[in-house]
Amino acid sequence: MTKSAQDKLRVALVGAGGIARAHMRYYQDMDDVEMVAVADVVLERARDCCEEYEIPQAYADYAEMLRQAEPDAVSVCTPNNLHAPCTIAALDAGAHVLVEKPLAMNAREGQKMLDAAEKNGKKLIIGFQNRYEPKTQLIKKLVDDGELGAVLYARVQALRRRGIPNWGVFGRKDLQGGGPLIDIGVHMLETTHYAMGAPKPVAASGSTYTYIGDKPSNVISHWPNWDYQTYTVEDLAVGHIRFANGAMLSIETSFAAHIEKNEWNFTLMGEKGGANWDPPGLFHDANDYMVNTRPNWMPNGPAADAFGQKMRNFVDHVLYGVETLSPGEHGLMVQKMLDGLYESAEQRREVRID
Ligand SMILES: NC(=O)c1ccc[n+]([C@@H]2O[C@H](COP(=O)([O-])OP(=O)(O)OC[C@H]3O[C@@H](n4cnc5c(N)ncnc54)[C@H](O)[C@@H]3O)[C@@H](O)[C@H]2O)c1
């Protein structure tokens, strides 16, 4: 049944880059959403989106957009340094917010975002799509049902052999807060942490290394000619997170590393069993044998489209009160782990996470 205009969620977007366009593609197909405006400092980009996705208003200034368009909800799709100011402005303007990952540049900013949501009685959702993946749900359920026993250790990998973004500002520490750890490591970190049951992180130990991105390179790769002159983030980050329940997590993440191939995965090791995320598998003992169990069939189509599920869940959460898998609070917990790893790398010692 087609919704009338007044029943629809009126959504605006801040940022009209790559990920904003993904948001627009999904919103466009939703019967109960109307995109009302988009803002980008590069006005031309916002205008192009308006034309392509039939959005009535383009703005260069997001504050002006919030004042004039008065959206019910806002997608924040800017570089990381603007996640906090844009989110807080949108919440203060009375809109619910879906902010792209990571939550912010650091946990201090993240806390201010959560405070603004509470003060205004609005919803703040973090754009962690991996938790909507069927294989994440499978492993989370195994953990919740006690099939693995206590999870003792998690190994997390988000490794690119050579994948330094050659667009946007992903090499700028001042605008992004860091490199692969905060940009791609965050995806697998949040997924693993969620599957483990979101234990409380208490300490971090990490190291970061820059050795390729800040130099010119002739190596032939998928994304050549990145801006090495403004590259101030790490190429490789490694570290450990210690949790209050005694569990430990190790993470390896890179834009550039001398490894055989890219890795995008996590492994859990529990007292009774273990699990891999991709391909999903359960490893346990049965009838005196070591047994590997694999799902025979996994959902496909829209149910397996994690990004689509995340977008739909945001709208369902705001319009119909459906529970969300990715509340802003989870973004903050993950942000504290990122902060701890970066701080530890800087101080060259383990640091506490409060
Ligand atoms: N969930 C995911 O899988 C995923 C994937 C990619 C990116 N992201 C996140 O999305 C965010 C944006 O990434 P992207 O790949 O779209 O980058 P991008 O560079 O393609 O787009 C960012 C856009 O923000 C605009 N912008 C900058 N300052 C602005 C301002 N003051 N007001 C309005 N617009 C402004 C830029 O002009 C640009 O068009 C990042 O935080 C990134 O971590 C998430």
The ligand as an ORCA input file, in Angstrom:
! r2SCAN-3c Opt
* xyz 0 1
  N      29.237      1.652      6.402
  C      30.148      1.508      5.460
  O      30.398      0.422      4.939
  C      30.895      2.723      4.988
  C      31.561      2.677      3.759
  C      32.222      3.822      3.327
  C      32.255      4.960      4.120
  N      31.615      4.972      5.328
  C      31.675      6.168      6.187
  O      30.941      7.201      5.577
  C      31.573      8.457      5.800
  C      31.809      9.123      4.443
  O      32.581      8.284      3.634
  P      32.475      8.350      2.027
  O      33.156      7.120      1.524
  O      31.095      8.626      1.593
  O      33.414      9.614      1.746
  P      33.335     10.601      0.522
  O      34.605     11.371      0.546
  O      32.929      9.874     -0.706
  O      32.100     11.572      0.916
  C      32.126     12.495      1.961
  C      31.323     13.709      1.533
  O      31.175     14.602      2.640
  C      31.231     15.919      2.114
  N      31.490     16.908      3.147
  C      32.679     17.298      3.678
  N      32.487     18.297      4.553
  C      31.148     18.537      4.583
  C      30.325     19.476      5.287
  N      30.843     20.371      6.146
  N      28.997     19.461      5.060
  C      28.456     18.595      4.182
  N      29.179     17.693      3.475
  C      30.510     17.671      3.684
  C      32.343     15.821      1.073
  O      32.322     16.933      0.177
  C      32.003     14.498      0.402
  O      31.133     14.655     -0.692
  C      32.852      8.169      6.575
  O      32.654      8.421      7.938
  C      33.093      6.685      6.359
  O      33.730      6.055      7.471
  C      30.909      3.883      5.756
*
